[in-house]
Amino acid sequence: MSKLHKSEGDINISRHREKWQKDHIDAESRSLLDEDALYFLKQSLSTPCLNTLRACEGIYIEDMQGRRYMDFHGNNVHQVGFANPDVINAIKNQLDELPFCTRRYTNRVAVELAKKLADIAPGNLNKSLFCPGGAEAVGMAVKLARVATGRHKTISMWDSFHGATLDTISIGGEAIFRQDMGPLLPGAEHVPPPDEYRCVFGCASRGGCDLVCADYVEYILEKEGDIAAVISEPIRSTPYIPKSEYWQKIRRACDRHGALLIFDEIPHSLGRTGKMFTLENFGIIPDILVIGKGLGGGVFPLAAMIANEALDVAADRAMGHYTHEKSPVGCAAALATIKYIENNHLVAHARELGQHALDRLKKMQAHLPLIGDVRGLGLFLGIELVKDNQTRERASEEAEAVMYAALSKGVSFKLTMGNIITLTPPLTITREEMDIALDIVEQCIAEVEAS
Ligand SMILES: Cc1ncc(COP(=O)(O)O)c(C=O)c1O
């Protein structure tokens, strides 16, 4: 690929990375990294890798050289912290009892998980299908929308990510996944995301968000007349946090035009945004909800499509014929995860600590001109770095420099769109740990700004 796309994650070939490795990687780690590059196909966003890990526990990951980093990235699987003892014990016990469930059979723990999800999900989101990964769950949701509506077109967002399979990159809106991939799914139409800071409709120049982007979704629903579903992350990982009215308008528009609304909450469901489900921040209920990542407790790959029970209309089709569909081990991990979140009040903790963190980010913004915008909901936070607050030119080089400086001081996070620092720590993080991490981030931004 001739051009390095700045999108979902940070770029894995850069001079900042090279320099960091030169300063931090010893011979043993270097040799494992070289072997990794020898046996894994290279791909952007992963191989070649930055470093090697030997342990992860709580909010920390530990590299082979014994350095520990607070993990504000964690692929968003770590709501309950890494190696959570309740999750690990549930998995160990389940391995002894029933490690796999052959097709044609069900098992107690899978049924318990489906029931638990129906209990905690709002409205009539009462019927699930499970699968190993998020992209597969999104694929099932699109298939169900096709079957239920008899239509095939979708509306989704530019810049969005729904997984790396061919169907999900068609719906997704990032060039790093789509470009030069050949024909994508027909009928996958795209709209600009509700990004107030960089609104393509120029809402800032009209004195703030006036929801033209939501009207545009309805415009397409009406023009086309045969859209099966609007599918979106309720909050993009950048993070863009739309007004509640945005989703309320789109919910009403979907109803008017016979389209389903599918929410992909894979990275932030189960507490991260200060609500058990992200949709609860917006006062609407989609027809289909997709969750994943942390559902497996940061150990087991597990995702779920949770649908309105009225959409139980595809009994004669194979929607999600996945080998590990009703994995007893995965379901045991998920039940332990949800119980841990509930018993330890992690949803309220994410809400309160997230507000504290956002307040601190706002204070940083007031004295650090490199910070163009700060955003967040619960423990889903972003700091957008810009070269100039008027032009809002992305400060991507600077963001990379901040990321590697923070890594050297023990805080790991990812960049998105090249210039946005995203902070998604485990929900188990304490206020003291959060303050230590934010002190480091602030110090690193100040250092890069001064250099
Ligand atoms: C919003 C969103 N949807 C879907 C996916 C895909 O999930 P998986 O990697 O489990 O296929 C991701 C993963 O990052 C995601 O963030």
The ligand as an SDF file (V2000), in Angstrom:
LIG
                    3D

 16 16  0  0  0  0  0  0  0  0999 V2000
  -17.3920   -1.2310   16.6600 C   0  0  0  0  0  0  0  0  0  0  0  0
  -16.7770   -2.5540   16.3500 C   0  0  0  0  0  0  0  0  0  0  0  0
  -17.4870   -3.4440   15.6580 N   0  0  0  0  0  0  0  0  0  0  0  0
  -16.9790   -4.6580   15.3440 C   0  0  0  0  0  0  0  0  0  0  0  0
  -15.7090   -5.0220   15.7170 C   0  0  0  0  0  0  0  0  0  0  0  0
  -15.1570   -6.3480   15.3050 C   0  0  0  0  0  0  0  0  0  0  0  0
  -15.0340   -7.2170   16.3800 O   0  0  0  0  0  0  0  0  0  0  0  0
  -14.0880   -8.5030   16.2270 P   0  0  0  0  0  0  0  0  0  0  0  0
  -12.6810   -7.9990   16.1480 O   0  0  0  0  0  0  0  0  0  0  0  0
  -14.3620   -9.3010   17.4600 O   0  0  0  0  0  0  0  0  0  0  0  0
  -14.4980   -9.1980   14.9770 O   0  0  0  0  0  0  0  0  0  0  0  0
  -14.9320   -4.1180   16.4590 C   0  0  0  0  0  0  0  0  0  0  0  0
  -13.5580   -4.4680   16.8480 C   0  0  0  0  0  0  0  0  0  0  0  0
  -12.7100   -3.6330   17.1240 O   0  0  0  0  0  0  0  0  0  0  0  0
  -15.4770   -2.8460   16.7760 C   0  0  0  0  0  0  0  0  0  0  0  0
  -14.7660   -1.9450   17.4650 O   0  0  0  0  0  0  0  0  0  0  0  0
  1  2  1  0
  2  3  1  0
  2 15  2  0
  3  4  2  0
  4  5  1  0
  5  6  1  0
  5 12  2  0
  6  7  1  0
  7  8  1  0
  8  9  2  0
  8 10  1  0
  8 11  1  0
 12 13  1  0
 12 15  1  0
 13 14  2  0
 15 16  1  0
M  END
$$$$
